[in-house]
């Protein structure tokens, strides 16, 4: 497995007090021993396949385009590696699943998964996205809502009581298993807002 990484992911982008470069650097230490690949920023063309011009300009005006384009570029490299049959993990920040075509919230600015999926199309036509973040990936769902070739599973966000401390692990895993059954996907992407605490 290759780990897609860039020193730019460790840059601090101050949009929320909990955001920290440690989220990437501490995880990178845990993953030592795997092959790391340097990522490049996503091109404006790739980003424009998902996001409108006004949204892109808003992210630029906030001073966040640099970090967000590197995260999207890392997702693209991981998707391209996976399409070639090699498992890949994009160790990227900022996250993206709360970014829709023209809006974003929750420390997300560009939708990394959506940009990566659009980059590898039409080679990967039938796509499954499993969003394992405990928050619902509303941006990704919004972007692909009319696309019947992309299926999205958000298992953690369907906990009956929204009690993440006592989440039913069996129910969570059965939702992932159900998403994987019965379809022949060209590629499966797993999206996670990972959190590392000091």
Buried (B, 14 or more C-beta within 10 A) or exposed (E): EBBBBBEBBBEEBEBEEEBBBEBBBEBBEEEEEBEBBEBEBBBEEBBBBBBEEEBBEBBBEEEBBEBBBBBBBBBBBBBBBBBEEEEBBBBBBBBBBBBBBEBBEBBBBBBBBBBBBBBBBEEBEEBBBBBBBBBBBBBBBBBBEEBEBBBBBBBBBEBEEEEEEEBEEEEBEEBBEEBEEEEEBBBBBBBBBEEBEE
